[in-house]
């Protein structure tokens, strides 16, 4: 009898639904936007700000005009379509002048050369940036191939260049599947190729200059067994210097006289826009990292004189604005160099920007070196490694990994600073080209559009760099906390 | 019994200079020193030869010649009859005033943005992220140019402010109106702001090489005096708190001491504001602040604030959660937790990068050249350089001045760092 009246439930009740305010969107809103009087005020303020921005700018964006010959024409079109008092963006200016923003005064029939150089730059960077990631590398090479096929066609590249590019990229794609490490050779050869593509001239100039490196390599391998690494390196560098100083120029002339192959040469003052910014930025980034590492090691060194020199150099460069250094490049180098030497202004600017970035990098890397526990140095010593081996195998990989975020933000700063070359008369995209466009009678009084266009491109590049640094940090993370 | 034989006395061989670690560092350093000396000699020799071929000599005498150009914004008296040195000083003052104003504004904005970015409010933190990313990833030059262009091309002309009789009769409003209770007018020529005037000013004192404005000096003396007295009051309060446990109420004393004397001095000197007013075709009275100055300050403040916000955010994040939990476990209220536990530790992380941002801002003021702001680079490195043709002297002097400013700031930073360093035992 009692067993029929069971007081123990033998089935679970289904869980009841949570109260409305504790679930779904309502809960999220309550917790994230309206959790208290202060937060609610902030939210309302935020909404008001967003509303103000959108209500002020949305019609302007929606009324954009892409087809017009001048700013006045743009405004007429906007008023005709959207009524009196309406505002609208005049992207027709970008449509008409985009090539100046990208290439400056580079000869239009040669546009395929910077385009090709840019595509190959990405292809050359892929093996470095995505070392060991076969899939990413192949994707990038594929994208570059498609990009170049289309753009080279549009820019009217000669068929030979088109076929050579396709062959090169196809070969690289195939190599990426088999031996991705070997692609670094292309990266190593790329600077010479890029120089030749951009500035043009005889094809033998970069080839003969590269042969100097070949001389260095051959001399080193021949001598290293007999003289040891230090001595043979010294002799190899000496031989290469001899090659560049005495053999390079005459040999180039002789070969060029026999086989005058080359491209139309383009002067530095025809460079401009993002072509200039990227040329300066990429070159300076490439060279500033090794110099920065050396400076940082010098600053950490026990040798008093080396340390003093490095500290003096770093503090001097960091203490003065970049503009003064650029003016040094344009005004003072003529005093410091032997009389009647005069070399290219872009090269001078690149050297100064490189030194500038190197000083900042040195401080960043010094931070990484200082952050390493001294046990790492002692362990390297205990293993009997000499100074350079210890640095290369133990200290620097860890120190550089620690300082990746700061290194990349220094690079971003450097790339943004390439706009300052406008002050020494080069045509950067921001001040140089925009000023030319705004000085045109047709586009006088236009200001939002060029700055938005240039700013957006800078934003994409810099933001991309900072995202890549986050990716790299995650990839290199070895602690398993 | 084995006897340890002495190490054979070694003789010095030349190869030991490279292969013996005892001598190697000396060899390398000597080598570097010689190379450096050769490099310096080469540079100096080139410079001497180049100067000689150009028929120039290296001296700074030109600094005492008549400058002959006008400077729009001058904090110390200057006319085009003044010397180049005077122009240099005016430029330096202009650099410093932009730097100081920019630092103050950037800090205020940066701290607010940094804290709001950590807020639990989803919308606000996203908005702040957008702001920070936008300003960090776009060159400063763009912000300077854009603010300058907007200020000088979209603001009304002075005549738009005029109210004619017909308009008054028809009840029409003028095309533009002044802001802040009719005291500030933004026109395409600049911003007109009220200027302080004194009925009974103290005049100025000529002490040979420069004139001192006694009114300014009086204000400075009073302000520093009040700060010192306030400091004494707070110290006394702290002493009393430490001996008796009771902290006396001091806030009204502080307010009185800090504000009272300044107000009294202003009344005594007859301080009043001269408000700009439209007469004829332009505004008269008050101070005309050039747009180049405003644009430079706005752009520098907005740009640097984005970096400062990141520094503040990472500084607060660097303090582990255990610290605030421990403070709560001790029974401290949230406000005191912030003041006594979190902030002192966060500041230790925040201050060094913050100061290097101040340094960057100071150096970035040289971008004022983009909007023709006559700062140090504009006067000494710009017009003076072009007029006298002395590139070498002007550039060296300018670098030296910037370097001195930077070194002073970093010396202050090092001083601060050593004072707040965790004392390791």
HADDOCK unambig.tbl for C-alpha pairs under 7 A between the chains (distance, minus, plus):
assign (segid A and resid 32 and name CA) (segid B and resid 120 and name CA) 6.09 0.50 0.50
assign (segid A and resid 32 and name CA) (segid B and resid 121 and name CA) 5.00 0.50 0.50
assign (segid A and resid 32 and name CA) (segid B and resid 122 and name CA) 5.43 0.50 0.50
assign (segid A and resid 33 and name CA) (segid B and resid 121 and name CA) 5.18 0.50 0.50
assign (segid A and resid 33 and name CA) (segid B and resid 122 and name CA) 6.28 0.50 0.50
assign (segid A and resid 39 and name CA) (segid B and resid 121 and name CA) 6.39 0.50 0.50
assign (segid A and resid 42 and name CA) (segid B and resid 124 and name CA) 6.89 0.50 0.50
assign (segid A and resid 43 and name CA) (segid B and resid 123 and name CA) 6.48 0.50 0.50
assign (segid A and resid 43 and name CA) (segid B and resid 124 and name CA) 6.58 0.50 0.50
assign (segid A and resid 46 and name CA) (segid B and resid 123 and name CA) 6.80 0.50 0.50
assign (segid A and resid 46 and name CA) (segid B and resid 124 and name CA) 6.03 0.50 0.50
assign (segid A and resid 303 and name CA) (segid B and resid 25 and name CA) 6.52 0.50 0.50
assign (segid A and resid 303 and name CA) (segid B and resid 29 and name CA) 6.80 0.50 0.50
assign (segid A and resid 305 and name CA) (segid B and resid 29 and name CA) 5.96 0.50 0.50
assign (segid A and resid 306 and name CA) (segid B and resid 29 and name CA) 6.40 0.50 0.50
assign (segid A and resid 316 and name CA) (segid B and resid 403 and name CA) 6.82 0.50 0.50
assign (segid A and resid 319 and name CA) (segid B and resid 402 and name CA) 6.53 0.50 0.50
assign (segid A and resid 319 and name CA) (segid B and resid 403 and name CA) 4.68 0.50 0.50
assign (segid A and resid 319 and name CA) (segid B and resid 406 and name CA) 5.27 0.50 0.50
assign (segid A and resid 319 and name CA) (segid B and resid 407 and name CA) 6.99 0.50 0.50
assign (segid A and resid 320 and name CA) (segid B and resid 363 and name CA) 6.76 0.50 0.50
assign (segid A and resid 320 and name CA) (segid B and resid 399 and name CA) 5.89 0.50 0.50
assign (segid A and resid 320 and name CA) (segid B and resid 402 and name CA) 5.49 0.50 0.50
assign (segid A and resid 320 and name CA) (segid B and resid 403 and name CA) 5.55 0.50 0.50
assign (segid A and resid 321 and name CA) (segid B and resid 363 and name CA) 4.92 0.50 0.50
assign (segid A and resid 321 and name CA) (segid B and resid 364 and name CA) 6.72 0.50 0.50
assign (segid A and resid 321 and name CA) (segid B and resid 366 and name CA) 7.00 0.50 0.50
assign (segid A and resid 324 and name CA) (segid B and resid 399 and name CA) 6.97 0.50 0.50
assign (segid A and resid 331 and name CA) (segid B and resid 391 and name CA) 6.79 0.50 0.50
assign (segid A and resid 332 and name CA) (segid B and resid 391 and name CA) 6.87 0.50 0.50
assign (segid A and resid 332 and name CA) (segid B and resid 392 and name CA) 6.43 0.50 0.50
assign (segid A and resid 335 and name CA) (segid B and resid 46 and name CA) 6.67 0.50 0.50
assign (segid A and resid 335 and name CA) (segid B and resid 47 and name CA) 4.96 0.50 0.50
assign (segid A and resid 335 and name CA) (segid B and resid 50 and name CA) 5.60 0.50 0.50
assign (segid A and resid 336 and name CA) (segid B and resid 43 and name CA) 5.35 0.50 0.50
assign (segid A and resid 336 and name CA) (segid B and resid 46 and name CA) 5.54 0.50 0.50
assign (segid A and resid 336 and name CA) (segid B and resid 47 and name CA) 5.15 0.50 0.50
assign (segid A and resid 337 and name CA) (segid B and resid 43 and name CA) 6.96 0.50 0.50
assign (segid A and resid 337 and name CA) (segid B and resid 46 and name CA) 5.89 0.50 0.50
assign (segid A and resid 338 and name CA) (segid B and resid 46 and name CA) 5.29 0.50 0.50
assign (segid A and resid 339 and name CA) (segid B and resid 50 and name CA) 6.12 0.50 0.50
assign (segid A and resid 416 and name CA) (segid B and resid 138 and name CA) 6.82 0.50 0.50
assign (segid A and resid 416 and name CA) (segid B and resid 139 and name CA) 4.84 0.50 0.50
assign (segid A and resid 417 and name CA) (segid B and resid 139 and name CA) 6.93 0.50 0.50
assign (segid A and resid 430 and name CA) (segid B and resid 142 and name CA) 6.70 0.50 0.50
assign (segid A and resid 451 and name CA) (segid B and resid 142 and name CA) 6.88 0.50 0.50
assign (segid A and resid 455 and name CA) (segid B and resid 138 and name CA) 5.83 0.50 0.50
assign (segid A and resid 458 and name CA) (segid B and resid 137 and name CA) 6.90 0.50 0.50
assign (segid A and resid 458 and name CA) (segid B and resid 138 and name CA) 5.80 0.50 0.50
assign (segid A and resid 459 and name CA) (segid B and resid 137 and name CA) 5.09 0.50 0.50
assign (segid A and resid 459 and name CA) (segid B and resid 138 and name CA) 5.47 0.50 0.50
assign (segid A and resid 462 and name CA) (segid B and resid 137 and name CA) 5.40 0.50 0.50
assign (segid A and resid 463 and name CA) (segid B and resid 137 and name CA) 6.17 0.50 0.50
